[in-house]
Amino acid sequence: MATTSEPAATTSSQPSSASLLSIRSVAKHFGKNVVLRDISLEIAEGEFLTILGESGSGKTTLLRILAGFEQSTSGEVWMSGERLDTEPPYRRRVNTVFQSYALFPHMTVEQNVGYGLSIAKRPAAEIQSRLAEALAKVKMSAYAKSKPSKISGGQQQRIALARALVNRPRLLLLDEPLSALDANLRRQMQVELKALQREVGITFIFVTHDQEEAMVMSDRIALLRSGELEQVASPREIYNRPATSYTAQFIGHTNLLDADVRQGTAICSALKWPTAMPDGAALFSLRPECIRPASTTSATVALPTKSATVRFTAKLRDQAFHGATDLLRVESDGGLILTIRTASRDLPNSEARLEFEFSAADAIPVRATSLASNSEERH
């Protein structure tokens, strides 16, 4: 469990192993419109990195710069110690899977997959060998003679992947390739795509606006906001230790608590908990699942221990059923509204007062930043 301390660093730009791709101070302007601002990022060999952000955050523009379809206004991109951004797209060992898949409807599956090799005039025997290998990797060998119109959306997605993999790129770029699939198939393809990336060992850079998708698939997430990196970290770190209020709200749900810190104690309405933050105004993120019904054995908070349990009473305002869990909105003493995620169960009517608790260590200090499109409240 995390301890209350200084807000986490905004970025963790160093990958876990040898760097394949180095993005150095990349910026992109379209006239007076600044789309990317000073993006610097190191991406490891064999890493699955997701670029996550709202519409207009600059994620697709960054992907197009890596692919060679756009030129950056300033900055450099390097791959394995060689300058990449000065090379034309066809000379980069980079392939892209687009949102639309862009399969040729008049060609069979195997013709679609082998098209790039045919254009490159590779020997027929080599084309057949690499084609069979690519189709086997995506489990589509049985559909080699089919036309795209005769296979499902998920199968078309696999063919688009095979067409990219057959060229043996060192880097595969994926621009929201799952967005056209229905919810159940999309979840299935998330697992399959992650397993495929592990099998082939190629670095994947995946662009999405879907937070859950990013959490499920990524080794690291690079959260873009208005053309700037808000935070770069593993899914677990970015969820449990958000650096800013924007990150805390964009990745999942949270309660943002405006507190006044006095001599090691944070005070927000009727709630008090120990903290290592200096005296003055501070902002904390408290995830809904970190608040739980109070146990009969828990003790009243004993400040200033970091493991203190903060206990409070609240009136139930709303209860929404989410299958295995319920999402509650409660009003504590002093009028503080909190969102709580708990195991599904029947609760008393709204006039009843309930007891809840959370560990002081789960109140994570964050830097205050605005959030353009999120409905969570600040308290």
Secondary structure by P-SEA (a helix, b strand, c coil): ccccccccccccccccccccccccbbbbbccccccccccccccccccccccccccccaaaaaaaaaaccccccccccccccccccccccccccbbbbcccccccccccaaaaaaaaaaaacccaaaaaaaaaaaaaaaccccccccccccccaaaaaaaaaaaaaaacccbbbbccccccccaaaaaaaaaaaaaaaaaaccccccccccaaaaaaccccccccccccccccccaaaaaaccccaaaaaaccbbbbbbbbbcccbbbcccbbbbccccccbbbbbbcccccccccccccccccccccbbbbbbbbbcbbbbcccbbbbbbbcccbbbbbbbccccccccccbbbbbbbbcccbbbbcbbbbcccccccc
